[in-house]
Amino acid sequence: MVDHPRSHVVIAVLKIVATITIVFVLTILCPNLFIHGQVHTDEPPKRFLNESLNHEINFPNEITFIINGYSQADLRQLTLNYQIGESKVTGYIHSEIEQEMVGKAFSGLSKLSTSGNSYIPSGVRIKYYFEGRDMNGNQYVSLTKEFDYLNPDYQWRDTQVGAMTIFWHGFQHLDVAKSGEKAYVAIQEAAAISNLQEIEPFRAVIINNPREAAEAFPTVSNASSKDGLYG
């Protein structure tokens, strides 16, 4: 039996109609599949040119953060982003900007208070970077730097004992290691009493004398000072 040519035409038309219907439905439900060259994600931030980051610790009062570099256009906004210790919270400070009219070289400065209500304990790790935006709406981001917040008047060293990192100066390494091991045994015993299965990494700072303690710790009361609570 020979199929009638017209039946092939009907079948072909039905296939075309079905295909058009599918394409139409997909166009409604998934329009992105049929829009070529359309970008729905934000453009990633640009990097500052020839950037350099520095920080100055004015212990125990504040930290000054400085950035120098170049941008493609005049900067309209510059922000310091920082994280203290293991906190997942990012702090923000708007920066003062100075920029050349020609060449687009710029410098930015931010200050973070570390005393009083903004007290930051010695030995914590601080991470920071800068973000900026120019007059054309371009967003910039710097590299990220990190450092240990310690009094720069001393030559600090560190020793690892178990999960504890000890920062110290002015002693013999062997003495610090022995004292650290004894202290860590006591910490392990306290952890066992509290049913702690694992001791998370933490930091300790050895304070040598009352004068150093007065700088490193906030004064809670006159009684604590008289009793030498921190020294």
DRENDO-1510 file (C-alpha; in Angstrom, 1 decimal, always signed):
<recs>
REC; n; res; u; v; w
REC; 1; MET; +0.0; +0.0; +0.0 .
REC; 2; VAL; +1.4; +3.4; -1.0 .
REC; 3; ASP; +0.8; +6.3; +1.4 .
REC; 4; HIS; -0.9; +9.3; +0.0 .
REC; 5; PRO; +1.5; +12.3; -0.5 .
REC; 6; ARG; -1.1; +14.5; +1.2 .
REC; 7; SER; -0.8; +12.5; +4.5 .
REC; 8; HIS; +2.9; +13.3; +4.6 .
REC; 9; VAL; +2.1; +16.9; +4.3 .
REC; 10; VAL; -0.4; +16.8; +7.1 .
REC; 11; ILE; +2.1; +15.0; +9.4 .
REC; 12; ALA; +4.8; +17.5; +8.5 .
REC; 13; VAL; +2.5; +20.4; +9.3 .
REC; 14; LEU; +1.5; +18.8; +12.6 .
REC; 15; LYS; +5.2; +18.4; +13.6 .
REC; 16; ILE; +5.9; +22.0; +12.7 .
REC; 17; VAL; +2.9; +23.2; +14.7 .
REC; 18; ALA; +4.0; +21.1; +17.7 .
REC; 19; THR; +7.5; +22.4; +17.4 .
REC; 20; ILE; +6.3; +26.0; +17.2 .
REC; 21; THR; +4.1; +25.4; +20.3 .
REC; 22; ILE; +7.0; +24.0; +22.3 .
REC; 23; VAL; +9.2; +26.9; +21.4 .
REC; 24; PHE; +6.4; +29.4; +22.3 .
REC; 25; VAL; +6.0; +27.7; +25.7 .
REC; 26; LEU; +9.7; +27.7; +26.3 .
REC; 27; THR; +9.9; +31.3; +25.3 .
REC; 28; ILE; +7.4; +32.3; +27.9 .
REC; 29; LEU; +8.7; +30.1; +30.7 .
REC; 30; CYS; +12.4; +30.4; +30.0 .
REC; 31; PRO; +13.0; +33.6; +28.0 .
REC; 32; ASN; +16.7; +33.7; +28.9 .
REC; 33; LEU; +17.3; +30.7; +26.6 .
REC; 34; PHE; +16.4; +32.8; +23.6 .
REC; 35; ILE; +18.0; +36.1; +24.5 .
REC; 36; HIS; +21.5; +36.1; +23.2 .
REC; 37; GLY; +24.1; +38.4; +24.7 .
REC; 38; GLN; +21.9; +39.5; +27.6 .
REC; 39; VAL; +23.8; +39.5; +30.9 .
REC; 40; HIS; +21.8; +39.4; +34.1 .
REC; 41; THR; +24.7; +39.3; +36.6 .
REC; 42; ASP; +26.4; +42.3; +38.0 .
REC; 43; GLU; +29.8; +43.1; +36.4 .
REC; 44; PRO; +32.6; +42.0; +38.8 .
REC; 45; PRO; +34.5; +44.8; +40.6 .
REC; 46; LYS; +37.6; +46.1; +38.9 .
REC; 47; ARG; +40.9; +46.2; +40.6 .
REC; 48; PHE; +42.6; +49.4; +41.6 .
REC; 49; LEU; +45.8; +50.0; +39.5 .
REC; 50; ASN; +49.2; +49.8; +41.3 .
REC; 51; GLU; +47.4; +49.6; +44.7 .
REC; 52; SER; +49.2; +49.4; +48.0 .
REC; 53; LEU; +47.7; +48.9; +51.4 .
REC; 54; ASN; +49.2; +49.8; +54.8 .
REC; 55; HIS; +48.1; +50.0; +58.4 .
REC; 56; GLU; +49.5; +51.8; +61.4 .
REC; 57; ILE; +48.7; +50.7; +64.9 .
REC; 58; ASN; +48.5; +53.5; +67.5 .
REC; 59; PHE; +48.2; +51.1; +70.4 .
REC; 60; PRO; +45.8; +51.0; +72.2 .
REC; 61; ASN; +43.7; +53.7; +70.8 .
REC; 62; GLU; +43.2; +53.2; +67.1 .
REC; 63; ILE; +44.4; +51.7; +63.8 .
REC; 64; THR; +44.8; +53.8; +60.7 .
REC; 65; PHE; +44.3; +52.0; +57.3 .
REC; 66; ILE; +45.8; +53.6; +54.1 .
REC; 67; ILE; +45.4; +52.8; +50.4 .
REC; 68; ASN; +47.2; +54.3; +47.5 .
REC; 69; GLY; +46.5; +53.6; +43.8 .
REC; 70; TYR; +44.9; +54.7; +40.5 .
REC; 71; SER; +41.4; +54.5; +39.2 .
REC; 72; GLN; +40.0; +55.0; +35.7 .
REC; 73; ALA; +37.9; +58.0; +36.7 .
REC; 74; ASP; +37.3; +60.2; +39.7 .
REC; 75; LEU; +36.4; +58.3; +42.8 .
REC; 76; ARG; +33.1; +59.2; +44.4 .
REC; 77; GLN; +33.2; +56.7; +47.3 .
REC; 78; LEU; +35.8; +54.7; +49.1 .
REC; 79; THR; +35.0; +52.3; +52.0 .
REC; 80; LEU; +37.1; +50.2; +54.3 .
REC; 81; ASN; +35.8; +46.7; +55.0 .
REC; 82; TYR; +37.2; +44.8; +57.9 .
REC; 83; GLN; +36.7; +41.6; +60.0 .
REC; 84; ILE; +37.9; +41.1; +63.5 .
REC; 85; GLY; +39.0; +37.6; +64.7 .
REC; 86; GLU; +36.7; +34.7; +63.6 .
REC; 87; SER; +33.7; +36.9; +63.3 .
REC; 88; LYS; +31.7; +36.6; +60.1 .
REC; 89; VAL; +30.4; +40.1; +60.5 .
REC; 90; THR; +32.1; +42.7; +58.2 .
REC; 91; GLY; +32.4; +46.3; +59.5 .
REC; 92; TYR; +32.4; +49.3; +57.2 .
REC; 93; ILE; +34.0; +52.7; +57.5 .
REC; 94; HIS; +33.8; +55.5; +54.9 .
REC; 95; SER; +37.3; +56.7; +53.9 .
REC; 96; GLU; +38.6; +60.2; +53.3 .
REC; 97; ILE; +39.7; +60.5; +49.6 .
REC; 98; GLU; +42.4; +62.6; +48.0 .
REC; 99; GLN; +42.8; +62.3; +44.2 .
REC; 100; GLU; +44.8; +64.1; +41.5 .
REC; 101; MET; +42.9; +65.8; +38.8 .
REC; 102; VAL; +45.3; +64.4; +36.2 .
REC; 103; GLY; +46.5; +60.8; +36.3 .
REC; 104; LYS; +43.8; +59.7; +38.7 .
REC; 105; ALA; +46.2; +58.7; +41.5 .
REC; 106; PHE; +44.4; +58.6; +44.8 .
REC; 107; SER; +44.9; +57.9; +48.5 .
REC; 108; GLY; +42.4; +56.9; +51.1 .
REC; 109; LEU; +42.5; +56.8; +54.8 .
REC; 110; SER; +40.2; +55.3; +57.5 .
REC; 111; LYS; +40.6; +55.1; +61.2 .
REC; 112; LEU; +39.2; +52.3; +63.5 .
REC; 113; SER; +38.9; +53.0; +67.2 .
REC; 114; THR; +40.2; +50.2; +69.4 .
REC; 115; SER; +39.6; +51.5; +72.9 .
REC; 116; GLY; +36.6; +52.4; +75.1 .
REC; 117; ASN; +33.4; +51.0; +73.8 .
REC; 118; SER; +35.3; +49.9; +70.6 .
REC; 119; TYR; +37.9; +47.9; +72.6 .
REC; 120; ILE; +39.7; +45.2; +70.6 .
REC; 121; PRO; +41.8; +42.7; +72.6 .
REC; 122; SER; +45.4; +42.1; +71.8 .
REC; 123; GLY; +46.3; +39.2; +69.6 .
REC; 124; VAL; +43.2; +39.1; +67.4 .
REC; 125; ARG; +43.6; +38.7; +63.6 .
REC; 126; ILE; +42.2; +41.6; +61.6 .
REC; 127; LYS; +41.4; +41.3; +57.8 .
REC; 128; TYR; +40.7; +44.3; +55.7 .
REC; 129; TYR; +40.2; +45.6; +52.1 .
REC; 130; PHE; +38.9; +48.7; +50.4 .
REC; 131; GLU; +36.0; +49.1; +48.0 .
REC; 132; GLY; +35.4; +52.1; +45.8 .
REC; 133; ARG; +33.1; +53.5; +43.1 .
REC; 134; ASP; +33.9; +56.1; +40.5 .
REC; 135; MET; +31.8; +58.8; +38.8 .
REC; 136; ASN; +30.9; +56.4; +36.0 .
REC; 137; GLY; +29.5; +53.8; +38.4 .
REC; 138; ASN; +32.5; +51.4; +38.1 .
REC; 139; GLN; +33.1; +49.4; +41.2 .
REC; 140; TYR; +36.6; +48.7; +42.5 .
REC; 141; VAL; +38.0; +46.3; +45.1 .
REC; 142; SER; +41.5; +46.1; +46.5 .
REC; 143; LEU; +43.4; +43.0; +47.6 .
REC; 144; THR; +42.8; +41.7; +51.1 .
REC; 145; LYS; +45.4; +42.0; +53.9 .
REC; 146; GLU; +45.5; +40.7; +57.4 .
REC; 147; PHE; +47.6; +41.2; +60.5 .
REC; 148; ASP; +47.8; +40.4; +64.2 .
REC; 149; TYR; +46.7; +43.3; +66.5 .
REC; 150; LEU; +49.6; +43.7; +68.9 .
REC; 151; ASN; +51.5; +46.6; +70.5 .
REC; 152; PRO; +54.1; +47.6; +67.9 .
REC; 153; ASP; +56.5; +48.8; +70.7 .
REC; 154; TYR; +57.5; +45.2; +71.3 .
REC; 155; GLN; +59.1; +42.5; +69.1 .
REC; 156; TRP; +56.5; +39.8; +69.2 .
REC; 157; ARG; +57.0; +36.1; +68.7 .
REC; 158; ASP; +54.5; +33.3; +68.6 .
REC; 159; THR; +54.5; +29.7; +69.9 .
REC; 160; GLN; +51.9; +26.9; +69.1 .
REC; 161; VAL; +50.8; +24.6; +71.9 .
REC; 162; GLY; +47.9; +22.3; +70.8 .
REC; 163; ALA; +45.1; +24.5; +69.6 .
REC; 164; MET; +46.6; +27.5; +71.5 .
REC; 165; THR; +48.7; +30.2; +69.8 .
REC; 166; ILE; +50.8; +32.2; +72.3 .
REC; 167; PHE; +52.1; +35.6; +71.5 .
REC; 168; TRP; +55.0; +36.8; +73.7 .
REC; 169; HIS; +58.1; +38.9; +74.0 .
REC; 170; GLY; +61.0; +39.3; +76.3 .
REC; 171; PHE; +61.3; +35.6; +77.4 .
REC; 172; GLN; +63.1; +32.5; +76.3 .
REC; 173; HIS; +61.2; +30.3; +73.9 .
REC; 174; LEU; +61.8; +27.2; +76.1 .
REC; 175; ASP; +60.3; +28.9; +79.1 .
REC; 176; VAL; +57.2; +30.0; +77.1 .
REC; 177; ALA; +56.8; +26.5; +75.7 .
REC; 178; LYS; +56.9; +24.8; +79.1 .
REC; 179; SER; +54.5; +27.3; +80.7 .
REC; 180; GLY; +52.2; +27.0; +77.6 .
REC; 181; GLU; +52.1; +23.2; +77.9 .
REC; 182; LYS; +51.2; +23.4; +81.6 .
REC; 183; ALA; +48.5; +25.9; +80.9 .
REC; 184; TYR; +47.1; +23.8; +78.0 .
REC; 185; VAL; +46.9; +20.7; +80.3 .
REC; 186; ALA; +44.7; +22.8; +82.6 .
REC; 187; ILE; +42.6; +24.0; +79.7 .
REC; 188; GLN; +42.1; +20.3; +78.5 .
REC; 189; GLU; +41.0; +19.3; +82.0 .
REC; 190; ALA; +38.5; +22.2; +82.1 .
REC; 191; ALA; +37.2; +21.2; +78.7 .
REC; 192; ALA; +36.7; +17.6; +79.9 .
REC; 193; ILE; +34.7; +18.8; +82.9 .
REC; 194; SER; +32.5; +20.8; +80.5 .
REC; 195; ASN; +32.1; +17.8; +78.2 .
REC; 196; LEU; +33.8; +19.6; +75.3 .
REC; 197; GLN; +34.8; +17.1; +72.7 .
REC; 198; GLU; +37.2; +19.4; +70.9 .
REC; 199; ILE; +39.1; +22.6; +71.8 .
REC; 200; GLU; +38.7; +25.2; +69.0 .
REC; 201; PRO; +41.8; +27.1; +68.0 .
REC; 202; PHE; +42.3; +30.2; +70.2 .
REC; 203; ARG; +45.0; +32.8; +71.0 .
REC; 204; ALA; +46.7; +33.9; +74.2 .
REC; 205; VAL; +48.9; +36.9; +74.9 .
REC; 206; ILE; +51.5; +37.0; +77.6 .
REC; 207; ILE; +51.6; +40.4; +79.4 .
REC; 208; ASN; +54.9; +41.0; +81.2 .
REC; 209; ASN; +54.1; +43.8; +83.7 .
REC; 210; PRO; +51.3; +46.0; +85.2 .
REC; 211; ARG; +52.3; +48.9; +82.9 .
REC; 212; GLU; +51.9; +46.8; +79.8 .
REC; 213; ALA; +48.7; +45.4; +81.2 .
REC; 214; ALA; +47.3; +48.9; +81.7 .
REC; 215; GLU; +47.7; +49.5; +78.0 .
REC; 216; ALA; +46.5; +46.1; +76.8 .
REC; 217; PHE; +43.3; +45.8; +79.0 .
REC; 218; PRO; +40.5; +48.3; +79.7 .
REC; 219; THR; +40.2; +49.4; +83.3 .
REC; 220; VAL; +37.0; +47.9; +84.7 .
REC; 221; SER; +37.1; +49.6; +88.1 .
REC; 222; ASN; +39.5; +51.3; +90.6 .
REC; 223; ALA; +39.4; +48.1; +92.7 .
REC; 224; SER; +40.7; +46.0; +89.8 .
REC; 225; SER; +43.6; +48.5; +89.3 .
REC; 226; LYS; +44.5; +48.5; +93.0 .
REC; 227; ASP; +44.3; +44.7; +93.2 .
REC; 228; GLY; +46.5; +44.3; +90.1 .
REC; 229; LEU; +43.7; +42.2; +88.4 .
REC; 230; TYR; +45.4; +42.6; +85.0 .
REC; 231; GLY; +49.0; +42.4; +86.0 .
</recs>
